Amino acid sequence: MENKKNERQLQINRLQQNLSSIRKIAGWSAETLGNKIGVTKQTISNLENKKTPMTFTQYIAIRAILDAEIETNKDNEALPKVISILLDSVDSIDDNEYKEVQKSVETVAATASGGVASSALLGLLGAISPLAVSLIGTATLVNWKKLLK
C-alpha cells in the first residue's frame, strides 16, 4: 500500500515538474489547459510555478486530457514521446539522465511555444539530447491509470 502511494506521488510530482513544457508542446496556453480541466489559468500557473501542490484529482484530469489530445491530434508526434520519457518511464532513467532530458525538453517547449511544427520539435529534441531519442524506444511504460485503483 505504501509503495503504491509513493508511486502515485512520484507520478504527480513528475507531472507538476514538467507541466509547463508538456503544455507548450501540446500547443496550449495556461488558459486553454485550465479551460479543458475546469480551472483558471491562475491555477495552472500556480501548479507550474509550484506555488500550490498538484492534487491527485488535478493529476487525473490533466492526464486524461493529455491522453485525449494524443488520440485526437496525430499530427503532434512530439507530445506522446515527451510524455513517455518524462512521465511514464520507470527505472530506465537515473536522476542525472532525467534532469538532462528534462532540460532538453524545456528548450524544445520554448521553441514549441513559438509555433514550430511537431516534426521539427522531434528533430530538435534529437539534436539537443541523443539520450532522449534513445530512451523513446526503450522506456518501460507505466500505465498511469493503474494509480486510480
N, C-alpha and C positions, 0 to 999 in steps of 0.2 A: 504494500500500500504506500509506504513512504517513498519507495523507488518511483512509483508512478507519479506521485505528487512532485517529486524532484524533476522528472522528465517533463511534466506539464509546465512547471515554472521555467525550465530551461527553454522550452519552445516559446513561451510568452516573452521571455527576455530577448530571445533572438529576433522575434518579430518586431519588438519595440525598438531594438538597436538599429534595425535595418529598414524601418517603416518608411522613412523619407526617401531612401534610394529606391525601394520597391515601388512606392507610389509614383515616383518620377518615371521609372522605366515602364510602368503601366500607362503613363501618359496622363495622369490625373493631377489636378491641383488638390490642395488640402480640402478645399470646399467641396470638390467633386467626390472625393473619398468620404468625407463627412456625410454628404447627402446620401450616398449609397448605403451607409450603415446607420443613418438616422441620428447623427450627432453634428455639432457645429464644427466649422473649420478651426475654431479655437481649441476644441477638444483634440483634434488631430494634431495641431501644433504643440499642445501640451504633452501629448504622447511622444511625439518626435523629439521634443526637447527634454524629455524625461522629467517634466515638472510634475506629472502625475503618473503613477504606475498603471500599466495596462491591466485591465481585468480579464478574467477568463472569458466573460461574455463578449468583450470587445475583440479578443483574440479570435473567437469562433466566428464572429460577424465578418471580420476582415479576411480571415482565411476562406470563408465561403464566397465572398465577393471576388477574391483572387482566383479561386477555382472557376467561378463562372466566367471571369474575364479570359482565362486561359482556354476554356471550352469554346467561347464565342468569338474570340479575336485571334484567329490562327495566324494573322499577319505579324503579331508581336511574338517573334521567336525568342527574344531575349528574356522575357518575363518568366516563362517556366524554367528556363535554365538557371536564372539568378535565384529563383525560389528554391530550386533543387539544391543549389550549392549553399546558400545562406541559411535556409530554414530546415531543409529535410535531410541533410547529410548527417549521418550518425557514425561516430568513431572513425570516419575516413579522413578527417582533417584535425591536426593538432592545433592548439591555440595560436601559435605563431603563424601557421599557414592560413588559419581562419582570418586573422587580422590583416594579413597581406591581401587576401582575396576581397575582404570587406572594403579595404581602401581602394582597390581597383574598381569595385562595383560602384563606390561613391563617385569616382571620376566618370565612369560610364553614365551614371544617373545624372550628373551635372550636364553632360552632353545631351542626354535624352530630353532634359527639360528645355533644351534649345530646339527641339523638334527634329532630331536626327532619326532616320529610319532604323527599324529594329535590326535589319541585317547588318547595317553599318555599326550598330552598337555591339553586336556579337563579334564583329571583326576587331573593334576597338578593345573589347574585353580580352580577346585572344592576344592582341599585341601588347597590352599592358600586363596581363597575367597569364602566361602559359600554364601556370599551376591551375588556374580556374578552368581552363579548357580541358586539361587532363582530368579534372575532378567531375566534369559534367557527365561523362560516361561511366565513371566508376563509383560515384557516391551511392551508398546504401541508403535507400529512402525510408523515411518514417511515414507511416500513414497517420497524418495528424488527427484524423477522425477517431483513431483509437483512444485519444486522450479524452474523448467525450464519455467514455464508459467509466 
